[in-house]
């Protein structure tokens, strides 16, 4: 099948390798290598599988567009007939005889759903594959966005609390803590349990900010006349600032630890890398 040129095969060593030669007895000691894969692995191998999946996806989408436009001659399914059989052989060689199983293990069937058409590769008169939405990429983008928002909120709170020269002091601490709580709600997974940490003393933070800066000002309104420059640079009490800083650091560590439930939506992409 035309398209992507197969990668250069990564040469594997012999199954049995001579370790040393004993001069007195001429006996050779050998080291077995049965544990090493016969089929190439590594970045080049993964890249080649992804290239094959991309090629199939593009071919299916081109055929679907041509069919919708009423092209002449009518397009054929990339999996149909001799071309489909050759395509299956190419995947079969790349996956050591079990293409659909390997593609599933690596998350590629979720990222490239058109590739499921390999199940009928080589048959005649196959329907044109419809345009399919990739659930793998959709879940990845949603999960990554939630994690990024959560991480950004945690870092913003940590940096504001840790900076002794912050221009606005801890004026927006209540607002930033509330934002962090909202991000925890949306992220779910292991991050969900950290909401209780925010709830422990959030009311104290809000009360301090309301009393010190004014309820409206903490959410971005113009400073009140009663709040002078020194007032606007006030900081949370040390124990309260230490607590809020600890919460921010815990949330940040949770996201960067990539726990399984929080990163579930990233699965297909991570497995394919």
Secondary structure, 3 states (H helix, E strand, C coil): CCCCCCCCCCCCCCCEEEEEECCCCCCEEEEECCCCCCCCCCHHHHHHHHHHHHHHHHHHHHHHHHHHCCCCCCCCCCCCHHHHHHHHHHHHHHCCCCHHHHHHHCCHHHHCHHHHHHHHCCCCCCCCCCCCCCHHHHHHHHHHHHHHHHHHHHHHHHHHHHCCCCCCCCCCHHHHHHHHHHHHHHHCHHHHHHHHHHHHHHHHHHHHHHHHHCCCHHHCCCCCCCCCHHHHCCCCCHHHHHHHHHHHHHHHHHHHCCCCCCCHHHHHHHHHC
